[in-house]
Amino acid sequence: MTSLPESTDRKLGLVIDLDTCVGCHACVVSCKGWNTENYGAPLSDQEPYGADPTGTFLNRVHSYEVQPDQGAAQLIHFPKSCLHCDDAPCVTVCPTGASYKRVEDGIVLVNETDCIGCGLCAWACPYGAREMDAAEGVMKKCTLCVDRIYNENLPEEDRVPACVRTCPAGARHFGDLGDPNSDVSKLVEERGGMDLMPEQGTKPVNKYLPPRPKDRMDRPAPAQAEGDIDVLAPFLKPVAEEPKGFIGWLDKALEKL
């Protein structure tokens, strides 16, 4: 079995803002595109235009309707990928050493030439973050775009994971979560960032920022100051006036039927 490093020099990972994510799936598309065209073996699809398409993705977005104790229901979009755990069970269960955690940055990777596709890592991962590529016969997972973040041929602003670079809502943040002074660590501290399923004891590096409280539907609207202009007033007038002439007669006749 593969062993984990006692510590890592850095803890590179993602901070995902569940309050900001709009569920557009741009991160899914960019992740699929970048990792199919660059790092490792392509992420294959099976019968993508058939009746039952399947495929390999390193990042997925799930949407849930949540009913709070008070107020209206909320739609929460939940992106999910590998969390690059400090105590990663997918690494320690690997019989060939294909799964490993890097000492220099804490990223969990798969050496695809050593992977035998046994699936033990998928069984061990409590987050369902590993996927078997049906065409390649090996396990695939988020790499944090390791081929982007260290690529000096790219502009500095592009040296982040593809999902982070693409997110139109700014819901994804990348950095060193082992550095308390980093932007991502400060964001986690300010917003009360959470571990996913902490009871599993995996110590995930990635953090989630909880949704902010939404206004309650039964809360009275703020009082309007005297002299304020209601910008919505013109749009609140009745769309249709009382019909006249033949249309008015026809409308009254139909009401009696």
N, C-alpha and C positions, 0 to 999 in steps of 0.2 A: 504494500500500500504506500501511497505517497504521503510524505510528511509536510507539515506547514512550517514556514519560518517562525521563529520565536517573536520577531518583530520586523517591521518594514521601515525603510527610510522615510517614505511618504505614504499617504492614504488617498490616492486619487479616486474620486468618485463623483456622483451626481447628487444634486439637491433638486427635488421636483416639487413645484408649488401646485398643490391640488386646487387652490383657490383661483389660480390663473389659467390652468390648462382648459382649453375649450374643446378638446376631443377632435381636433381636425385631422389627426393621423399624419401630419407632415413629418413628424419624427420617425414614424414607421416607414414611410416611403423613402426618406433620405437614408435611413439605416440600411434598408434593403438594397438601395441603389449603390451606396458606397461599398458595402461589404460584398456585394456580388461582383463588382468590377475591380476590387483591389485585394484586400487581405484574404489569404487562404483560398480554399475552394469556394466556388460560387454557391450562393444560397438557392437551391433548386426549387422549382415548382413542378407539380404533377397535374397534368390536364388543367392548366389555368383557365382555359375557355370551355371546359367540359361541364357536365352536370354536377360533378362533385369535386371541385378543385381543392387541392391541398398544397402546402408549401412550407418553407422554413423561414422563420422570422426571428430576429434577435431582440426585437422590441415590439410590444403589442400594447394597445390601449383598450381597456375595458371600461364600460360606462354603467353606472348604477344609479337608480333612483332612491334617494334617502329621504325618509319621512321623519323630521325632527319632532320633539315633544310638542312644540308650538310652531305655528306658522306653516307656510306652504312647503311642499316637497321640493327637494333640490336634486339636480342631476349632477353627479360627481363623475368626472373622467379620471381614470386611474391608469397611468402608464406603468408598464411592468417590464423589467429586464433584469439581467444579473446584477446583484447588489454587491459583488466583490467582497464577500464577508471575511472578517478577520479569522473566524473559526469556521472555514468553509468545509462542510461535510462532503461536498462533491469532489474535493481534492483528496481527502484522506481515504475515500472509498475506492479511488481509481486503482485498478490492479496493475496497470502498465506504466504509471507515472505520466500519462498524457496530460492529465489535468494538474496544474501547478499554480502557485501564487508567487508572484515576483517580489523579491526582496527590495528592489529599488523604488517601487511605486505602489505595491500592494495589489496590482491588477491580476485577476484570475484569468488564465488563458488555457487553451487546449492545443497541445502539439498534435496536429491532425495526422501526422505520419505515424505516431505511436498509438493513436486511438483505434480500438478494435470494435467499437460500436456496441459494447456490451450493455450499455444503458444504465449501469449502476449509479452513475452520477446524477442522472435524471431522477432515479428513485430516491436518492439521498437529498436532493435539493427540495426544501420545503416550499419554495416559491414557484416551482414550475418554470424555472428560467432557462432550462436547457432543452434543446430540440434536436431530434435525430434527423439528419438530412437523408432522405430516402434515396437520393441518387448517389451520394458520396459514401453512405454507410458509416458516417462519423458524427459525433456530437458537435453541435454548434452552440455558441453563446456570445453574449456581448463582450467585445474586446476593449470597450471605451475608445474605439478607433485608435488603437496604439500606433497604427501606421500614419495617422494624421497628427497627433499631438506632439510627436517628436520630429516631424518632417520639416526641416529648415528650408526646403524648397517652396513651402507654402507661405503666404503672408501670415503674419503673427495672429491676426484675427481669425484665421482659419484653422489654427492649431488647437482645436477643440473637437470633441466628438461631433459627428455629422448631425445628430439629433439636436444638440445644443445650438449649433450654428443655424439650423433651419427653423427652429421653433418661432412662429410669428408672434406668439403671445409672451415670449420671454419667461416661460414657465420652467425652463430647464437651466440649471447652473452647474458649472464644472470647476473643480479645483481640489486643493489638498485639504481634506477634512482632518488630517493629523496635525495641521497647523492652526492653533486657536486664533491666530491673527489673520487668517485668510478670509477672503470675502465670503466664501461658502460657510465657513465656521461661524462667522458673525451673523450670517443670515439665519442659520439654524438656531443660534442663541436668541436672536431677536424674536423669531416667529414660533419658537417652541417646536423645532423639528423633531420628528419621531422616527424610531426604528420600525420596520415592518415585521410584525410577529416577533417581538422581542423574547417571548416565552420559549422560542426555539433555541435560544442560546448561541446563534450563529454570529452575532455581533456584526450586522451588516454595515458597510461603509456608507452606502447610499442612504440619504435621509429624505423624508417626505414632510412638506410643510402643510399643516392642516388647513381646511377651508375656513375663511373668516366667517363670523356670524353674519347672517343675512337679516335684513329688516323684516320684522314680523308683519304679517298681513293685517293683523288687527290693531297695529299701532297707529294712532292718529297722525295725520299729516301735519308737518310744521305749519304754524300760523303764518299767514301771508301779511307782510308789513303793508301799512297803508301807502298807497301810491305805486305799489309794485304792479307790473303788468303781467298778466297770465299769458305766457306765450302760446299756451295750448288752446286758449279760448276760441280763436277762429276755427279750430278744427273740431270743436265740440258741438257746433251747430248741427241741427238736423240735416241730413244729406238730402232728403226729399221733402218737398212741401206738399200741402193738400192738393191732390190732382183736381183739375178743372175741365170743363167741357165734356167731350165724349168720353175721355179717359176717366173723368170723375164719375160720370153716370155708370160706366161699366164697372168701376171699382165697387160702387154701392150695390149694383145688381148682383155682383158675385158674392158679396157679403151675405146676401139673403138666401143663397143656395144652401 
